[in-house]
Amino acid sequence: DDAWTVPPETREEWAAEVSRHTPLDADDLVRGATDVQWFSDMSSELGEERFESLLGASKYASSSGGHKRAELFSRALRGLVDEDALRERIDDKRHQDSVRALGLLPVAEDEDVLRRYEFLRAWVASDRSSGSQRRASESLAVDVGMDNLARSAGYRDPQRLVWAMEAHAVADLASGQLSARDGDLAVTLSLDESGQPALVIRRGDKELKSVPAASVKRVPEISALRARVTALRKQGSRMRASLEAACVSGEAFSTTELADLFAHPMIAPLLRDLVVVSDEGVIGFADDARHVLTGDGDRVPLDGSPVRIAHPVDLLASDAWPDLQHRLFTDRRRQAFKQVFRELYTVTDAERSVADKSRRYAGHQVQARQAGGLFRARG
């Protein structure tokens, strides 16, 4: 935390030295991101006794807070921190470095990753009383925790972790529906064609609008199905948000990764109504993992190069934007987020002439709270 209070020349020397050992950015390291592989290699080479000596001596080269963070992270990485104790500290104290450290605990099985992922996802939402600044700092801690968890679990980046965990969470529904009974009452949970959860309640031949309260109390399996619907709807919202984030960031997917997304029962229906573009310029609605549907209605094979969810910048460059908008209406597609009708503001000639200034919004009033919320939501 205190790395940026040192003189600039010392900071630059530190950042240059660190860059020789890790691809992580110096700013990310200051925020609490940790190179799990680097730590593993370094601690193995030193051995336990020499590492403890180094850790103890390092307090003379850092602040009290910085050294406590280093101690916590190193203990987490070596599996010397109890997960339940860490989660209790997170809940009771809202301790943000413990949030970061949760992602550093060793992973023994997939369930460990899923459990920690779901805990981190739910943690920020659990606080309804803190101010915007506190929520922003907690959201940053969760982002760093997710980064650390992705590296601990062997994923290339946090987005891959998200796809994998969300797929894991619906694996049981991918192969069929789930059912529970209470006498002649049958409750069935499935995913419809759009990937949304559908809960069907029947008493004999009659379909009911809601689950009777008595059955919810009497049969735990029915209660679990009803709760699962709420969880799946939240998951659907996260999926839409992650697809939009991938669009905005220009996230590239290999052919294999795209096939994995199409195997996800909730992502695939959302993805089919989005426009994708390959590195070679093939553009159209994602028909499946190997083909797109162009604005002219042609089914064209993808060329095998990495694929991105198209941003309006890509749509403008393709000259196919109007045709894709028309195809959206013709096919009555409903997009997971605003894509083909998303606003795009290009740089004007006047702005190009001054290079570093824009007076496009001069004199406009900004609603500070609203703008702050938008900035936080958009990263």
N, C-alpha and C positions, 0 to 999 in steps of 0.2 A: 504493500500500500504506500510505502514511503519512498519508492524508487524515484518518483518524479520530484522529490524535494531536494535531491542532491544537485550539485552543479551540472550544467548542461554537458560539459566535456566528459565528466565522469559517467553520466547517463549514456552518452553516445558510445563510449568505450565499452560499457557493460552490454549494451544492446548488440554491438558488433561481435563481442566475444560469445554471447549467447547464441547468436544466429549461426555460429559454426556447429552447434550441437543439436539444434532443434528447428523444425520448420515453423513453430509457433511464433507469432508476432510478439515483440516485447510488450506492447500494450496489453495483449491477452494474458501474458504471464503475470503482469501486475494486477490484473483483475482476478486472478486465481486459477487460470487455466494451467494444466499440468501435463507435461509430456510423459506419459506413463512408461513408454519404452525406454526413454532416456534415464528415468529414475531407476528402472529395473537393471539396466546395464551398469549404471554407476554404482548402485548399492551392492550388486553382485561382485563387482571388481574390488570394491573396498572391503567387503566383509562387514559383519554386524558390529564388531568392536570398533573398528576404525570409523565406520559410519557414525556411530554414536558419539565418538570423540569429535568428529567434524561438526556434527549437528550442535553439540554443546558449545564448541568454540565460535560457531557462527553468530551467536547472540551478541558478540562484541562488534559485529559488522552490520547489525540491523537494529531496528527499534524493537521495543517489547512486543508490540502488536504483530510486527512482521515475523518475529521469531516464533511466537505462539502459533501463527498460521503455519509456518514451516513444520513445526513439531506435529501439529494436528494432521497435516497432509501426509507427512512421512509415516505416521502411525497408521493412517487409513490405508495407504498404499501397501503396507506390510501386513495388513489384516489384524492389527493390534487394537482396533476400535470396534466395539460392539455396535452392530447396526441398530438394534432397538434403542440403545442409549443415545446414539446419534440422532435418531428420529425424535426421541423424547426431548432432547435439547432444542431441536429445530422447532417443535410445536410449542414448547413451554417458553423458550427464550427468544424465539424468532431469530436464532443465531445463523447469520448468513454464511460464515465460513464453514459451518457444519453442513449447510446445503451444498456448498462446493465439494466438501470432503465426501459426501454420500456417494457421489459419482466415482470416487477413487477406490472404493472398497473392492477387493478381489472378487471376481465373478466365477462362481463354481458351476452354475447351470443357468439356462435361459430364464427360469422363473425368478432368479435374483435380479436380472436386468429389468424384466417386466414389472416386478414389484417396486423397484426404485424409480423407474420411469413414471409409473402411475402416481406414486407419492409426490414426486417433484411437480408433475402436471397439476395436481390438486392443491399444492401448498399455497401458492399466491392467491388463488381464488378463495381460500379459507379465511383471508383477512379482509374484513369489511369496514374496519374502523380507522385504519391508518391513512395518512395524507398521501397525496400524489407522489411526493418525493420519496417517501418510504416505500411505496408500492413499486416505484421505478427501480430503486436499488435492490429490492427483493426479486424483481423480475430479472435483473441483470445477474443476480446470484444463481437463479434457476437456470438461466441460459448457460452460464459457466458450468454449473453442475451437470447439465445435459451434455455439454461438450466433453467433460471429463468422463461421464458415463459411456459415451460413444467410444472414446479411445480405450477405456478399460475393457469394453466388450468386444473390441476389435473392429468397429465400424469405421468407415472412411471419414464420415462426417456425421453431425447430429441429424441431418435430414434422413440419412439412411437408417439411423436408429429409429426415427419416428415411423418410417414405413414398416420396418420389421416388427416393432412393438404393436402397432395398430393391426397388422395382419395376424399377429399371435393372439390378439384379444378377440378376434372373430373367427378363429380357426374352427371352432365347433359348429358355427352357423354356416360355414362355407360348404359343408357336406350335407346340409339339410336343416330341417326345423327342430326346435326343442319343444317338448310338451310336458305338461303336468296336469293331474286330475284331482278332483275332489268329488267323489261320487259320480253323478251324471254331468258334472261341470268339467269341461275340457278347455285348457288354456294353451295356446300354441304361439310360439315366437318364431318368426322367420324374417328374411330380408326380401323385399320386393324387387321388381325389375330395376328400380332406380337406386337400389342399394340401401334403402331406408328400412328401419325396423317396423314390422307389422305384428301387432298383438291381436290375435283372434280369440274371442271368448264365446263359447257355445255351451248351452245347457240343452242337451238333446239336439233337436233340429233348429233351435232358436238361437240366433246370434245376439249377444248382449253388448252394450256399449262400454261397460266397465266391469272390472273384476269385483264380485261381491266382497265387502269388507270381512265378512266371516271367513271366507275361504282364504283370504290373505293372511289372517291371523292363525288359521288352523293348519294350513299347509305351507311349510317353508319354501318348497319348490315353486309354488305359485307366487309367493312374495318375491323370490329371487328373480323370476321372469319379469315381473312388473318393474323391479328396480333396474333390471338389465336394459329395458327399453330406454329409460332415462339416460343410462350410461352410453348406449349406442347413439342416441341423438347428440350427446355431447361429443362423441367420437366423430360423428359426421361433420360437426362444425369444425373440429380440429383438422379433419381431412381437407375440407374446403379451404381453410386458412393456409394449410401447408402447400396446397397446390398453387394458391395465389402467390405465396412467398417464393416458390420455385420459379414461377413466371417472372416475378420482379427481379430476382437475383440472377436469372439466366442459368439456373441449375441444369447441367447436362446429364442425360441418362444414356447408358449403353443399351444395346439391343437386349441384353440379358436383364438389365434393371427394368427396362420398359415392360418386358414380358412378366416380370415379378409384379409390377403394378397392375397389369391386366389380370393377374391371378387373384388379386385382392377383391373380395365380393362387394366392398363399399367404395373402393377407389375406382374400379373399372367403369361403372356407369357414369361417374363424374368425368373421368378422363375422356370418354368417347364423345362428349359434347364440347371438348376443348380443342383448339387448334394447336398443332405441334409443327415444329420446323426442324429439319435436319441441318447439319453443318454444311451440307451441299446444296441447300436451298429448296428441298422438297417440302411443301407446305400444304396442310389441309387438316380436316378433323380426324382425330385419332380413331380409325376404324377398328384396328387391332394392333398388336405389337409389331406388325410388319407392313401395314398398309395405312394410307390416309385417303380420305374422301375430299377431293378438291372442290373449290367453289363452283366448278362446272359440273360437278356430280360424278367425275371419273374416280375410280378406285385405283390408286397409284401405289406401287411398292416403295417402301422406304429403301434407301441405298446402303444401309448398314452403318452409316456414320452416326455419331452421337446425336441425340434428339433433345430439343428443349421445348417447354411449353411457351408458345409464341407470345412475345410482348408486342404492343402496338408499334414499336420501332421496327420489329421484324415484319409486321403486317404492312407497314408503309413501304418498306424496302422491296417487298415482294410484288407489288402492283396487283395483288389478288384481294386486297382488303374489301372493296365493295362487293365482289363476288361471294366472299365468305360471309359477309353480313347478310346478303340475300339468301344464301344457302341456310343460314341459321333460321330465318323465318320460314323458308320453304319446308324444312324438315321439322319445324316446331321444336327446336332444341331449347333446353333450359340449362344455361351454363352455371357451374358451381360458383363462379364469381364473374364480375363484369370483365370480359376480355375483348371480344370483337367490337364492342361499342364503348370501350374504355377511352377516356379522353387522352389525347396526346398533344402536348404543346411544344412545337418545334421552335428553334432559335430563329429570331427574325434577322433580317439584314442589318437593321439598326443596332441590334445587340451584338452581332458579329463585328461591327465596325469599332465598338469600344472594348470588345474582348472580355472584360471582367465585370461589367455592370449591366443591370437590367432595370429599367424604370417602368416595366409593364404594369406593376401593381402599385406604383407610387400614389400615395394618398388614400389607399384602401385601409380600412380599419380591420384589425385582426382580433378575433376573440381568443384571448390568451389561453383560457382553460381548454377550449375546444381544440385549438391548435396544438397545445401540449399533449392532449390525449391522442390526437392523430399522429403526432411525431413518435410517441411511445409505441403506439400500435404498429407503426410502420418501421420500427427499428431505427 
